[in-house]
């Protein structure tokens, strides 16, 4: 559970409306608060305004890709400890080394299941709590 005994505040960054919608439904069913962003720029303002506990970030996005978005978030001292889990489509190659270099914790392959998503939130949300 999140810091206030309820769920975590989770930001999902993906340019696919379908992925955003399914992530939102799964996370809300898990009792979490959900913020959605459709690209990196949109995400950066939401991170700043809402300070999520955990971020899921798509890799392949227009304008600012997932690696760049993650790197920018991690460069900000205020958000450096927020876990970022990359979302990689089945045919997209997720470069683990590159993901780690920009500070991501892990990755999930799309399409993900409700269980996979909620398990990642539990796993990485706890990390975030210990840091604060």
N, CA, C and O of each residue as an XYZ file, in Angstrom:
528
protein
N       0.829     -1.197      0.000
C       0.000      0.000      0.000
C       0.865      1.249      0.000
O       2.030      1.213      0.395
N       0.294      2.326     -0.437
C       1.026      3.585     -0.516
C       1.226      4.210      0.848
O       0.764      3.681      1.859
N       1.918      5.340      0.873
C       2.296      6.003      2.115
C       1.108      6.336      3.023
O       1.237      6.325      4.247
N      -0.046      6.632      2.422
C      -1.193      7.019      3.251
C      -2.139      5.843      3.494
O      -3.315      6.034      3.806
N      -1.613      4.628      3.348
C      -2.442      3.459      3.643
C      -3.343      3.048      2.490
O      -3.924      1.963      2.502
N      -3.457      3.920      1.494
C      -4.253      3.542      0.323
C      -3.290      3.137     -0.790
O      -2.166      2.714     -0.519
N      -3.725      3.264     -2.027
C      -2.868      2.828     -3.125
C      -1.782      3.837     -3.434
O      -1.661      4.875     -2.784
N      -1.001      3.507     -4.436
C       0.048      4.395     -4.905
C      -0.487      5.332     -5.974
O      -1.515      5.074     -6.601
N       0.237      6.423     -6.163
C      -0.077      7.340     -7.258
C       0.839      6.933     -8.411
O       2.060      7.065     -8.320
N       0.240      6.436     -9.496
C       1.012      5.858    -10.592
C       0.785      6.660    -11.877
O      -0.352      6.929    -12.264
N       1.882      7.033    -12.523
C       1.799      7.740    -13.796
C       2.092      6.761    -14.926
O       3.105      6.061    -14.908
N       1.194      6.718    -15.910
C       1.395      5.859    -17.083
C       1.607      6.757    -18.297
O       0.742      7.557    -18.653
N       2.783      6.610    -18.931
C       3.111      7.427    -20.100
C       3.115      6.519    -21.325
O       3.962      5.634    -21.447
N       2.173      6.738    -22.223
C       2.128      5.920    -23.437
C       1.345      6.680    -24.498
O       0.329      7.304    -24.191
N       1.807      6.634    -25.739
C       1.086      7.360    -26.786
C      -0.111      6.568    -27.293
O      -0.893      7.074    -28.098
N      -0.261      5.328    -26.829
C      -1.418      4.525    -27.241
C      -2.563      4.680    -26.245
O      -2.428      4.387    -25.057
N      -3.676      5.141    -26.759
C      -4.865      5.332    -25.934
C      -5.312      4.006    -25.314
O      -5.746      3.962    -24.163
N      -5.199      2.927    -26.094
C      -5.606      1.596    -25.626
C      -4.789      1.161    -24.413
O      -5.335      0.674    -23.424
N      -3.482      1.345    -24.506
C      -2.606      0.958    -23.398
C      -2.908      1.821    -22.169
O      -2.987      1.313    -21.051
N      -3.073      3.119    -22.386
C      -3.374      4.007    -21.249
C      -4.663      3.593    -20.572
O      -4.738      3.521    -19.346
N      -5.688      3.319    -21.387
C      -6.993      2.933    -20.826
C      -6.913      1.628    -20.041
O      -7.445      1.535    -18.935
N      -6.242      0.606    -20.616
C      -6.196     -0.678    -19.913
C      -5.351     -0.563    -18.648
O      -5.695     -1.151    -17.623
N      -4.254      0.183    -18.704
C      -3.432      0.383    -17.505
C      -4.253      1.094    -16.424
O      -4.184      0.747    -15.245
N      -5.020      2.082    -16.843
C      -5.836      2.842    -15.882
C      -6.862      1.929    -15.206
O      -7.043      1.985    -13.990
N      -7.528      1.094    -15.996
C      -8.548      0.185    -15.442
C      -7.895     -0.796    -14.460
O      -8.387     -0.985    -13.347
N      -6.788     -1.418    -14.878
C      -6.106     -2.397    -14.016
C      -5.648     -1.758    -12.708
O      -5.852     -2.311    -11.628
N      -5.023     -0.582    -12.821
C      -4.464      0.069    -11.633
C      -5.558      0.525    -10.673
O      -5.419      0.418     -9.455
N      -6.653      1.038    -11.246
C      -7.761      1.472    -10.378
C      -8.385      0.277     -9.670
O      -8.790      0.376     -8.512
N      -8.462     -0.858    -10.372
C      -8.991     -2.072     -9.735
C      -8.073     -2.497     -8.593
O      -8.523     -3.105     -7.622
N      -6.800     -2.180     -8.712
C      -5.836     -2.509     -7.666
C      -5.816     -1.476     -6.548
O      -5.031     -1.585     -5.607
N      -6.682     -0.473     -6.656
C      -6.790      0.535     -5.600
C      -5.803      1.686     -5.706
O      -5.566      2.399     -4.731
N      -5.229      1.868     -6.886
C      -4.230      2.929     -7.052
C      -4.826      4.158     -7.731
O      -5.826      4.080     -8.445
N      -4.184      5.284     -7.486
C      -4.572      6.529     -8.158
C      -3.784      6.578     -9.464
O      -2.589      6.281     -9.480
N      -4.443      6.947    -10.553
C      -3.781      6.866    -11.857
C      -3.698      8.226    -12.538
O      -4.680      8.967    -12.597
N      -2.525      8.538    -13.043
C      -2.315      9.734    -13.853
C      -1.892      9.231    -15.225
O      -1.153      8.252    -15.330
N      -2.355      9.893    -16.269
C      -2.022      9.449    -17.625
C      -1.350     10.570    -18.403
O      -1.720     11.738    -18.282
N      -0.358     10.199    -19.202
C       0.296     11.172    -20.081
C       0.488     10.513    -21.435
O       0.787      9.322    -21.518
N       0.314     11.299    -22.504
C       0.429     10.666    -23.820
C       1.788     10.860    -24.480
O       2.057     10.267    -25.524
N       2.641     11.675    -23.888
C       4.012     11.755    -24.398
C       4.931     12.283    -23.296
O       4.484     12.646    -22.209
N       6.211     12.314    -23.606
C       7.204     12.710    -22.613
C       7.003     14.111    -22.066
O       7.172     14.348    -20.870
N       6.643     15.040    -22.941
C       6.475     16.432    -22.482
C       5.291     16.558    -21.537
O       5.362     17.228    -20.506
N       4.211     15.905    -21.910
C       3.003     15.867    -21.091
C       3.368     15.244    -19.729
O       2.933     15.715    -18.678
N       4.169     14.183    -19.778
C       4.558     13.461    -18.566
C       5.368     14.336    -17.621
O       5.147     14.311    -16.410
N       6.308     15.115    -18.165
C       7.196     15.900    -17.311
C       6.420     16.909    -16.477
O       6.739     17.123    -15.308
N       5.399     17.534    -17.070
C       4.620     18.486    -16.280
C       3.789     17.759    -15.228
O       3.576     18.285    -14.136
N       3.317     16.552    -15.547
C       2.514     15.791    -14.577
C       3.365     15.276    -13.420
O       2.914     15.244    -12.275
N       4.592     14.877    -13.725
C       5.506     14.420    -12.662
C       5.718     15.571    -11.686
O       5.684     15.392    -10.469
N       5.935     16.745    -12.246
C       6.177     17.932    -11.442
C       4.969     18.315    -10.592
O       5.108     18.644     -9.414
N       3.797     18.270    -11.191
C       2.577     18.698    -10.488
C       2.067     17.678     -9.488
O       1.584     18.047     -8.418
N       2.169     16.389     -9.826
C       1.499     15.361     -9.017
C       2.426     14.457     -8.208
O       1.980     13.734     -7.317
N       3.736     14.505     -8.531
C       4.728     13.709     -7.796
C       4.300     12.249     -7.581
O       4.035     11.835     -6.452
N       4.238     11.482     -8.662
C       3.812     10.076     -8.559
C       4.809      9.225     -7.774
O       5.983      9.576     -7.654
N       4.326      8.102     -7.244
C       5.193      7.173     -6.519
C       5.910      6.227     -7.473
O       6.955      5.665     -7.144
N       5.332      6.062     -8.659
C       5.855      5.091     -9.614
C       5.452      5.523    -11.017
O       4.370      6.075    -11.214
N       6.326      5.271    -11.997
C       6.047      5.679    -13.375
C       6.228      4.492    -14.323
O       7.242      3.795    -14.283
N       5.224      4.277    -15.176
C       5.364      3.326    -16.285
C       5.549      4.172    -17.534
O       4.752      5.072    -17.801
N       6.600      3.888    -18.301
C       6.912      4.739    -19.450
C       7.146      3.911    -20.708
O       8.014      3.039    -20.745
N       6.364      4.200    -21.722
C       6.529      3.539    -23.017
C       7.870      3.955    -23.618
O       8.333      5.072    -23.391
N       8.487      3.067    -24.374
C       9.771      3.413    -24.987
C       9.578      4.153    -26.304
O      10.173      5.207    -26.527
N       8.741      3.592    -27.175
C       8.580      4.196    -28.498
C       7.471      5.239    -28.501
O       6.288      4.909    -28.585
N       7.872      6.499    -28.407
C       6.895      7.597    -28.440
C       7.435      8.690    -29.341
O       8.648      8.845    -29.482
N       6.531      9.451    -29.953
C       6.987     10.574    -30.794
C       7.587     11.683    -29.928
O       7.335     11.744    -28.725
N       8.366     12.539    -30.535
C       8.973     13.722    -29.900
C      10.038     13.373    -28.864
O      11.215     13.680    -29.052
N       9.626     12.730    -27.767
C      10.571     12.404    -26.696
C      10.365     10.928    -26.402
O       9.289     10.548    -25.940
N      11.366     10.076    -26.656
C      11.114      8.653    -26.412
C      11.236      8.317    -24.926
O      11.571      9.176    -24.109
N      10.961      7.060    -24.589
C      10.941      6.647    -23.196
C      12.284      6.790    -22.504
O      12.345      7.158    -21.331
N      13.362      6.501    -23.225
C      14.691      6.621    -22.635
C      14.983      8.081    -22.271
O      15.484      8.378    -21.187
N      14.658      8.977    -23.200
C      14.899     10.407    -22.954
C      14.032     10.913    -21.797
O      14.491     11.658    -20.931
N      12.763     10.484    -21.809
C      11.831     10.910    -20.758
C      12.332     10.457    -19.390
O      12.349     11.232    -18.434
N      12.738      9.191    -19.310
C      13.239      8.628    -18.058
C      14.495      9.380    -17.599
O      14.635      9.707    -16.421
N      15.401      9.648    -18.539
C      16.650     10.338    -18.193
C      16.376     11.727    -17.623
O      17.023     12.149    -16.664
N      15.413     12.437    -18.217
C      15.090     13.788    -17.747
C      14.499     13.729    -16.334
O      14.853     14.536    -15.474
N      13.599     12.770    -16.102
C      12.989     12.623    -14.776
C      14.074     12.320    -13.737
O      14.087     12.910    -12.656
N      14.973     11.407    -14.068
C      16.016     10.983    -13.130
C      17.064     12.062    -12.867
O      17.729     12.048    -11.831
N      17.210     13.000    -13.811
C      18.189     14.079    -13.617
C      17.702     15.096    -12.603
O      18.493     15.865    -12.055
N      16.394     15.100    -12.351
C      15.836     16.027    -11.381
C      15.950     15.390    -10.004
O      15.342     14.351     -9.746
N      16.723     16.006     -9.125
C      17.000     15.410     -7.801
C      15.716     15.061     -7.053
O      15.670     14.093     -6.293
N      14.687     15.855     -7.276
C      13.423     15.647     -6.572
C      12.761     14.320     -6.955
O      12.037     13.725     -6.157
N      13.019     13.869     -8.178
C      12.341     12.669     -8.686
C      13.292     11.512     -8.967
O      12.881     10.475     -9.489
N      14.562     11.693     -8.618
C      15.569     10.667     -8.942
C      15.243      9.314     -8.317
O      15.630      8.274     -8.851
N      14.530      9.322     -7.186
C      14.217      8.065     -6.495
C      12.910      7.417     -6.944
O      12.566      6.326     -6.488
N      12.186      8.083     -7.831
C      10.908      7.516     -8.271
C      11.185      6.361     -9.241
O      11.843      6.563    -10.262
N      10.695      5.158     -8.936
C      10.955      4.031     -9.834
C      10.271      4.223    -11.186
O       9.110      4.626    -11.255
N      11.003      3.931    -12.253
C      10.447      3.998    -13.602
C      10.527      2.596    -14.211
O      11.596      1.987    -14.255
N       9.381      2.096    -14.677
C       9.329      0.795    -15.345
C       9.006      1.055    -16.816
O       7.975      1.646    -17.136
N       9.888      0.612    -17.701
C       9.683      0.847    -19.126
C       8.653     -0.123    -19.691
O       8.568     -1.276    -19.267
N       7.876      0.357    -20.652
C       6.903     -0.485    -21.347
C       7.421     -0.729    -22.754
O       7.668      0.216    -23.503
N       7.583     -1.983    -23.108
C       8.148     -2.319    -24.409
C       7.184     -3.221    -25.161
O       6.703     -4.217    -24.619
N       6.902     -2.871    -26.409
C       5.990     -3.714    -27.181
C       6.717     -5.002    -27.567
O       7.947     -5.051    -27.607
N       5.938     -6.033    -27.848
C       6.507     -7.360    -28.151
C       7.572     -7.282    -29.246
O       8.601     -7.955    -29.171
N       7.314     -6.451    -30.265
C       8.257     -6.397    -31.380
C       9.339     -5.346    -31.154
O      10.330     -5.305    -31.882
N       9.148     -4.490    -30.138
C      10.156     -3.467    -29.869
C      11.267     -4.086    -29.044
O      11.001     -4.899    -28.159
N      12.484     -3.722    -29.316
C      13.598     -4.268    -28.559
C      13.829     -3.389    -27.345
O      14.073     -2.190    -27.474
N      13.751     -3.990    -26.161
C      14.075     -3.230    -24.964
C      15.535     -3.486    -24.643
O      15.929     -4.622    -24.376
N      16.321     -2.449    -24.668
C      17.730     -2.566    -24.362
C      17.904     -2.377    -22.858
O      17.868     -1.256    -22.351
N      18.093     -3.503    -22.151
C      18.190     -3.438    -20.685
C      19.315     -2.527    -20.230
O      19.159     -1.749    -19.288
N      20.448     -2.630    -20.907
C      21.604     -1.817    -20.508
C      21.277     -0.340    -20.663
O      21.601      0.475    -19.800
N      20.631     -0.008    -21.772
C      20.292      1.385    -22.013
C      19.239      1.855    -21.006
O      19.283      2.985    -20.519
N      18.295      0.962    -20.707
C      17.271      1.284    -19.716
C      17.887      1.566    -18.356
O      17.501      2.513    -17.669
N      18.859      0.725    -17.971
C      19.524      0.935    -16.680
C      20.344      2.214    -16.677
O      20.417      2.912    -15.665
N      20.962      2.519    -17.814
C      21.774      3.733    -17.906
C      20.944      4.981    -17.648
O      21.424      5.935    -17.035
N      19.700      4.976    -18.113
C      18.865      6.162    -17.883
C      18.109      6.057    -16.559
O      17.356      6.960    -16.194
N      18.317      4.943    -15.840
C      17.768      4.857    -14.490
C      16.487      4.070    -14.323
O      15.863      4.137    -13.264
N      16.068      3.313    -15.352
C      14.823      2.568    -15.190
C      15.063      1.341    -14.302
O      16.162      0.786    -14.282
N      14.032      0.929    -13.575
C      14.136     -0.189    -12.647
C      13.944     -1.524    -13.352
O      14.583     -2.517    -13.005
N      13.069     -1.538    -14.336
C      12.687     -2.808    -14.943
C      11.896     -2.502    -16.202
O      11.780     -1.347    -16.613
N      11.352     -3.549    -16.812
C      10.486     -3.305    -17.958
C       9.366     -4.330    -17.973
O       9.496     -5.423    -17.422
N       8.269     -3.962    -18.609
C       7.143     -4.866    -18.816
C       6.920     -4.938    -20.312
O       7.061     -3.938    -21.015
N       6.570     -6.127    -20.802
C       6.274     -6.261    -22.220
C       4.785     -6.034    -22.436
O       3.951     -6.548    -21.691
N       4.465     -5.265    -23.456
C       3.058     -5.050    -23.808
C       2.621     -6.136    -24.786
O       3.447     -6.591    -25.576
N       1.379     -6.567    -24.772
C       0.355     -6.181    -23.798
C       0.573     -6.898    -22.468
O       0.819     -8.104    -22.433
N       0.478     -6.146    -21.381
C       0.678     -6.717    -20.056
C      -0.662     -7.147    -19.468
O      -1.720     -6.696    -19.907
N      -0.603     -8.016    -18.480
C      -1.831     -8.435    -17.799
C      -2.013     -7.572    -16.554
O      -1.095     -6.880    -16.114
N      -3.194     -7.632    -16.014
C      -3.484     -6.902    -14.780
C      -2.520     -7.326    -13.669
O      -1.999     -6.490    -12.931
N      -2.291     -8.646    -13.565
C      -1.406     -9.162    -12.521
C       0.023     -8.650    -12.664
O       0.661     -8.279    -11.679
N       0.517     -8.634    -13.898
C       1.891     -8.155    -14.131
C       2.031     -6.699    -13.708
O       3.010     -6.306    -13.073
N       1.032     -5.915    -14.075
C       1.064     -4.485    -13.783
C       1.019     -4.246    -12.277
O       1.821     -3.481    -11.742
N       0.090     -4.895    -11.603
C      -0.072     -4.690    -10.160
C       1.119     -5.242     -9.381
O       1.500     -4.703     -8.343
N       1.695     -6.317     -9.893
C       2.869     -6.886     -9.237
C       4.047     -5.909     -9.312
O       4.795     -5.749     -8.348
N       4.199     -5.266    -10.461
C       5.273     -4.284    -10.627
C       5.064     -3.105     -9.681
O       6.021     -2.589     -9.104
N       3.817     -2.683     -9.524
C       3.523     -1.560     -8.619
C       3.906     -1.947     -7.187
O       4.547     -1.169     -6.480
N       3.514     -3.143     -6.768
C       3.838     -3.591     -5.405
C       5.352     -3.679     -5.217
O       5.899     -3.223     -4.213
N       6.003     -4.267     -6.195
C       7.442     -4.484     -6.100
C       8.219     -3.177     -6.007
O       9.111     -3.033     -5.171
N       7.870     -2.217     -6.883
C       8.679     -1.003     -6.950
C       8.148      0.121     -6.073
O       8.899      1.013     -5.678
N       6.867      0.080     -5.771
C       6.313      1.085     -4.874
C       6.926      0.982     -3.490
O       7.141      1.993     -2.820
N       7.210     -0.250     -3.061
C       7.810     -0.472     -1.749
C       9.217      0.133     -1.713
O       9.623      0.716     -0.708
N       9.941     -0.008     -2.797
C      11.294      0.567     -2.897
C      11.219      2.067     -2.651
O      12.017      2.629     -1.900
N      10.253      2.699     -3.292
C      10.092      4.145     -3.193
C       9.800      4.563     -1.754
O      10.310      5.581     -1.286
N       8.983      3.781     -1.054
C       8.635      4.124      0.323
C       9.838      4.072      1.243
O       9.991      4.911      2.131
N      10.692      3.081      1.026
C      11.862      2.923      1.896
C      12.823      4.080      1.740
O      13.545      4.434      2.672
N      12.828      4.673      0.539
C      13.745      5.759      0.254
C      13.328      7.039      0.974
O      14.168      7.793      1.466
N      12.019      7.271      1.025
C      11.528      8.546      1.578
C      11.698      8.648      3.073
O      11.330      9.661      3.668
